[in-house]
Amino acid sequence: MAYDLPLVDQHGDSIPGFALAATLRQIVRMRQEPDVPRTAADSDHGGDGDRDGHGIPIVGTEGVARLLEAGPELDLTDALHGAVAGIVPPEESELAGKLGVCGFLLLDQRSARLYVTGEGLSGMVGLDVSLRDEEGAVAVGITGLAAALPSLIADDQLKYNPSDAVDPYCSEVFDLTHW
């Protein structure tokens, strides 16, 4: 399937990547629900409708602009992606290629453990991070943790954020849910 998504909003501003990804997931979920009524536009762009030059069906997304304006429904997938993106340093960072996320464990609906390796760490460590803000809304984007993590590692400051958790998949666990 091909989905036609706008990259700029009605004001000409770029739409953040997380909003596009969340909107696409929302569209796919809505299309998979059997009791959601299909519009004429949907049938015009469904599996038997329009196709691109390569024969790929084009799914009508006339409501995408409205979804993006209203704000996509963010879920834990978006929060996990935001947490990982905040931990992995950008290419221009001095830690680029020296710090990486190897996996995660969803602890509950509010937090996850990211398994991280890199220079300055004692093997694989677990970083417990929040996935929701104080009001319970899904947290996405750059957080204070993303800005602080390089100095926490370089200055051996993780030791001031210990966790009592025992995890056979890592050497140590640090509680960073307060960042």
Disulfide bonds with the S-S distance in Angstrom:
none
